[in-house]
Amino acid sequence: MALATPFGSLHVPHSVPKKRVSAVERALEWCNTIITDSSLWQPRTIRKHIAVERSVNGKLVTIYPILAAKQDFGDDKTGFSRHHLPVMVNGKPVCVVPSLEMTGQEKSGLLHTDLVASLLQLFYVEHPPLKDLPGTLGKALYPKAFPGGRYDVMGHHPERERLRNQFHQEVTTDDDALAFIVNLDEQSLIHCHHFLNHLSYPKCAQFHAERILDQGFSRHNLEGTLWALQTMETLEPKRHNDCLPRFMHHPGDDVASHAIENYQPASDDDAWNVFSSVLDNADNATFWIAITRLLEYPELLEQLLDTCQELYDQSDDHDFRRTLLPWMSTHRNMDETIQVMLEELESHELPMFVHEITTYGNWFENVAFEMMDYGSNRLKCSIVAASVMNTSFDRFPLWEQLLQCSSGTVIASLMPYLAHIGTDRAFRLIEAQTNHEFRFVCRRAYIQIASFKTHPRTSEVLRQGTKSAFRGVRRECERQLQLRLDEGLDR
């Protein structure tokens, strides 16, 4: 089916569960809310995709929420690897994966769209806090503040260029390459992976890769270690897989992330023994990558949740508990613990926390009404997102009040959920917004009205929209009416 989003139309395979579709819709609306409220993020159409861009430290950051949604729906042809967010710096993809500081918990098994929303929120201010930036993204944007990474480019390195030229002058065969690097000292060897192609010189590349990996852990050659692992992955897949558990505890985040993401366990027990070892340190940046891998094994879910519960109970780190709890709530009823946490949170922490939690009891209705009095648009958008997932009470009174006392941004975030419910009661609530004072609210209301394809009053309401005072609204309603004619819904 086709899903209308603020970032363009999105194809949803029939195999995707409705709960996951709803979660992705919520995340995209959250992305749109952040962008709408920010003067820094600017939407731009790039190759038929609506992306958002802003300048950071003189570099152009581009993020694709719509591609994140495609990843969440199982599309592996977005141009970005599994578990990697669709983020670019100056037109170059950057390896950004889930980490404790950036993401905390994620809906439905670490949704890419939720992570993108967190990233957009992080860059909501002119100068984002460096301590909260994902390592690789920080290295791309602030190389001097993040030394030693793949993006800490050394520029024109005289010794490297000398070795590169000498290598190409003297080497023609794989044996020549091997003889060349055998005679180099340790200081020169660190430059070899920059020009040693494993396809042209496989024997030499494997020899050099094995030598790097046998040296153990070092912070001084992170780039070389990552190159060695990637080389072994191509040339000796089994040996590469066998060595990965050891490198999951490497001090370099890029290396540890590669090891966790690419290890192929022999069994469920093997997966648990290897990946759970990373969970021993909640401050480890690879904590959430290990969670993601363990979620690939449904039989391990309860064991994983029990372990996370122990970590939560034992931790004195407020930020860690605040991020772990919502993720746990997506898989297990954590209502009692959530109610306690809500009492502990500062007002600025509430919007993100409420947006991410899944609640199961009707207690949330009273809490939601109380939180509406705080007046924050961000918090109201979060109330919308959280209430959609809780079906234990009649949510329409809550939504009616939200529509009456909220900004256009909040109203726009609620209407897609009403359309998804698809009842006549939902239809009438959306219809009431077609006369809103803001054009963007009117237009979105008519778009959502059009999604009620079989409702007896859909065409009538759309025809009323063709008389709107807003030109864009009139055109949208005319387009929707023509689509109904084309689909045979109207005569």
N, C-alpha and C positions, 0 to 999 in steps of 0.2 A: 504494500500500500504506500501511498505518497503522504508524507507528513510535512505540513507547512510549519516552518520555523522562522525566527527573526533573521536567520542567516541563509535562507533559501529553502527550496523544496528538498526533501530527503526521502530516499527510497528505504522502506523498512521491510526486510524479508519476513515472510509469514512465520518463519521458525522462531522469531524473536518474541519472548514472552511479553505480555502486555505490561507487566510490572516494570520490566526493563525499559520499555518504550516510555512509560510515564516518568521514570527516573531521569532518562535522557532529556525529555521535554523540560522537566523542572530545571535541570542543570543549564540548558540552553537559555531558558528564560532568566535564570540567575546571571548568566554571562551578559545577556542583553541589558539587564538592569544596571550592572556595573558600568557597562559602556555608555549607557544613556546618561548616567549620573556623573560621568567623568569627562573632563575637557581634554584629557591627555590621549585617551584611546580614540582613534579615528577609523571608521569602517572604510573598506576599500575592496572593490571587486578585482580579484586576481584569478585569471584563467577560469572564469565562470563561478568561482567560489567567493563568498563574502568573507574576507579576513578582517582583522583589526590590527592596526599598527600604531606605534608610538616611538619616539626617539628616547634612547637611554644612553647617557654618557657619550653622545655623538654617534651612536650606532642605531640602526633601524631594527626594532623587534617586531616580528610578524607572527601572529597566532591565528590558527584556523579552527574555530569552534565547530564548524560543520564537518570538518575532517575527523575531529575527535568523536563526533556522534557516529560517523561511519565506522570508526574503529570499534566503538561500543556495540555496533550491530554486526560485527564480524567481518567487516570489509578489510582485507589484507592488501589492497591495492591503492592505498592512499598516498604511498610514497614515503611513509614513516614506519619504522619497525614496531613490532608488538611491544606494548607497554611504554612506548616513547611518545611523548606529546608532540603534536604538530606545531612546533616552534622553530622559527628561523631568525638568525641574526645576520643582517646585511645579505639576505638571500641564501644563506647557508644553513642547512639543518643543524640543530644543536641537540645533543643527547640529553634530554630531560626526562627523568623517570621518577616514579613516586618516591618520596623521602619523608621522614618523620617531620622535619621542620616545615616543609612546604605543604603537606597534604593531610597529615593525620589519617583520618578514616575516609573511605570512599564507599559510595553506594554501590550495591550489587556487584561487589568484587572490584573495587577500584575503577570506577568509571572514568574514562579519559575526559569526558565533559565536565565532571566534577573537579578534576584536577586542573583543567583549563580555567574554570571559574576561580579556583584558588589562586592561580597564577595571575589572572587579570586583577584580582583583588590585591595581590601583593604589589603590583605595579600601579595601583590606584593613586599613589602619591608621586610627587615629582622625583624624589630621591628615595628609592626603596631601601630598606635596611639591609646592608650587605650580609649580616649574619643569617638572614632568613632566605637568602637566594640559594637555589639549587646549585651545587658545586660547578657543574659544567657550564651552566648559564652565567654564573658569576665570572667564570674564567673568560667567557666570550665577551662580556660587557666591561669587566674591570680586571684586565690581565695583571696589572700591577698589584692589585689587592688579593689576587688568587694565583700565586706563583706555582709553577710546577705542573700545570695541567696541559691538556692537549691544546688549549687555546692561549696558553702563555707562549705565544710564538716568538722565537728568538730572532726572527728576521734574517738578515744576511749574516750567517755565521761563517767566518773565514775558514776555519778548520774543516767544517762540514763540506763547504764548497770545494776545498782542495781535495778532500778524499773522494768526493763525488766525481770530479774531473779525472782524478787518477784511476778510479775504478773503471770508468767508461773507456779510458785509453788502454788499460792493461787487460781487461776481462772480456773474453768472448764466449767462454764455455762455463758450465757449472763447476768444473774442476778448477778453472782459473779463479772463479769467485771464491771458492773454498780456500785456495792457497793464499789469496789476497787477505782475507780476514783473519786467517790463522796467525799471520805475522804482525797483526796490529796489537798495540797495548790497550789497556782497559779504558783509558781516556778517549782513544780514537774509536773504540768499538761502540760507544754509546750513540755514534752518529750513523752507524751502518744501516739501521732499519729504514732510514729515510730514502735510501736508494737501492736497497736489496729487494728486488721483485721476486716473490715466491713462485710466480708462474714461469719466469725465465730461468731462475736459479733455484730449483726446489731443494736440491741436496744441501746447498750452502745455507739457504734460508732455514731449513729444518735444524741444521747444526747450530746456527746462531741462535735460533729460538730456544732450543733445548738448553743451551749454555746460559741464556738469560734466566730461564725458569729455574734452573738448578742453583742459581745464586741466592735464592730465597727472597724474602721481602725487602724491598728498598723503596724509600720515598724519592730517591734521586733519579730513578729511571722509570717512572710510572708509564710514560708513553711507550718506552721500549718493552715493558712487561705486557702491556695491552697488545702491542704489535705481535709479540711472541705468541700470546694465546690465540690471537686471530689467525696467525700463520699455522699453528698446530691444528686448529680447527679445520683448516682446508686440507692440510697434508696428512695428518694423522688423527682423524676424528676420535677414535677410541682412546688414544693416549691423552688427547685433549680433554675428553670427558672425564677420564679417571683422575686428572690432576685438578679439576675445577673445585672440588670441595675444599682443598687446602687454600685456594685463593679467595674463597668467600670471606676470609678474615684478613684480607690484605688491607693495609692502612690507606691505600688509594681508593676512593669511592668508585672511580671508573672501572678499575680492575675488579673490585669486589662485585660490582653490579654486573659486569660481563659474566663472571663465574656463576652467579645466582641465576641470571636470566637464561643461560645456555646449558646448564647441567641437565642431563636426561637421566632421571632415576630409573633403577631397574625394577622397582616395586613401590607400593605405597609406603612400606616400612622404610625403605631406603630414602624416599622423599622426606619422610618425617625426621629421620635421624640426621639427615644432612641439612635441610632448611631450618629445622627448629633450633639448631645450634646458633643461628644468627639472631634468634629472638632473645638470647640471653642478655643482650645489651640493647635496651630500648632507645638509647641515645645514638645507636649506630644508624647512619644515613641509609643503610640497606635494609632496615627493619621491614619497611612496607613492601619492598621488592620480594622479600622472603614470604610475607603474608600472601602476596599475589600468586606466587608459585604454589604455595600450599593449597590455595583455593581451587587449583586445578584438579585436586583429588577429593571428590565429595565425601569419601569414606573417612577423611581426616578432619572434616569440619568441626565435629563436636570436640575432638581432642584439641584442635586449634583454639576453639572458643574457651575451653577450660583453661588452657595455658594463658590466654590473654586475660581471662578473669583473675588468675593468680598474679599476673604482672600488674594488673590494675589495682588489686587489693594491696600489693606490697609496695607500690610506688608512692613516693611523696612529691613527685613532679606534677604540679597542677596542669601544666600545658600538655604533658603526655596523657594524663587521665582525661583531659578535656577533648583530646583528639581520638583517643582509643575508644571511648565509650560510644559515640555515635556509630562508629563502624560495627561494633559488637551488636548494637541495637538493630542493625539491618538483618541480622541472622538469628537473634534471640531476644526474647522479651526482657528488656532492661528498664522497664518503667520505674520501678522503685529507685534504682540507682540514678536514673535521669532526674527524678524529682528532687533528690538530694543535691545533685550537681547544679540544678537550676537555682537553688538557694545560694550556692557558692560563687556563681559567676558574676563578674562585673558587667555593667550595662553594655560596654563596648564588645564584650565577648558573646553576648546573646545571639545576635543575628546569624553568625556563621554556625554556631552550635545548634540552634533551633532549625536552621535550614537542613542540617545534615542528619538529625535524629529521625528514627522511626519509632513511633509510639503505638501502643496497642489498646490502651484503656480510655474510657470516656473522661477520666480526670483531666485530659489535655484540653477539653472544651473550656473549662473554667480558667485554666492557665492562659489559654490563647486570648480570651476576652480581657483578662487582666493585662496582658502584655500589650494589647492594642492601645492602651492608655498612654504608653510610653511615647507614642507619636512618631517613631522612627520609620521611614519608608523601608529601609533595609530590613528591619525587624518584621514589618508587616508582610513583606515579600517572603520572608522565612516562614512566617505563620502559614501563609498560603501553601508553601511547599510541604510543610510538615502535616498540615491538616488533610491534604489530599491522600496521604498514605494511611490515615487512621479512619477506619470505617465503623468504629464502635459507637459513634453518636451521629445525630443529624447535623451535618456540617453547613447546611444552607443558611440557618440564622447567622452563623459566624461569617459566612461569605457575603451575605446581604449587608451586614454592618461594615465589612471591609470595603465593599463597593461604594458605600455611602460616605465613608469618612476618610478615604485614602486618596493618594495622588494618582495621576494617570499611569505612572509606572507600575504601581501596585495593581491597579485594575487590569492593565495589559498583561501582567503576569498571571492573573487568576483566570482570565477568559479561556485560554487553551485547555485548562483542566475541566472547566464547565463544559466545553465542547466535547471533551473526551467522555464525560459522563453521559451526555447525549439525551437527557430526559427533557420533557417539556418545561419543567421547572428551571432547568439550566438554560434552556432556550430563552425563556422570558427574562432571566437575569441579564443575559448577554444583549438581548434586544433593547433593554433599558439603557444600554451604554451607546447605542447608535446615535443618540442625540447629545453626546458629551461635548463639552466646550472645546476639548482638544482634538485636533484633526487626527493625530495618530491613534488616539483611543477609538474614535469613530471608525476609522478605516479597519483597525484590527477587529473591532466588533463585527463589522460586516463580513470580514474574511472568516471569522469563526461561525457566523450565522450560515455561511455558504457550506460549511462542513456538515450541517444537518440536512443531508441530501434528501431524506424521505419525510422530513417534517412538513405538515400541510401548509405552513405559513412561510416557508423559506423564500419562495419566489416573491410573495407579497412584500416582505420586509426588504428584499433586495431592490425591488422596484421603487420602494419609498426612498432608498438610498440614491437612486439616480436623480433625485431632486435636491440632494444635499447642497448646502452652501459651499462645501469644499470641493474643488475641482477634482482633486485626487480621489476623494471618496466616490464621486460620481463615476469616474472612470473604472474604479475597482468594482463597483456594483454592476456596471455594464459588462465588464469582463466576466464576472461570475455568472451573470445571467446567460451570456453567450456559451459559457462552458456547460451550463445545464441543458441548453438546447442541443449542443453537440453530443452530449451524453444521453440524450433522449429522455431527460428527466422532466422537461417542460415541452409544451407544444406551441 
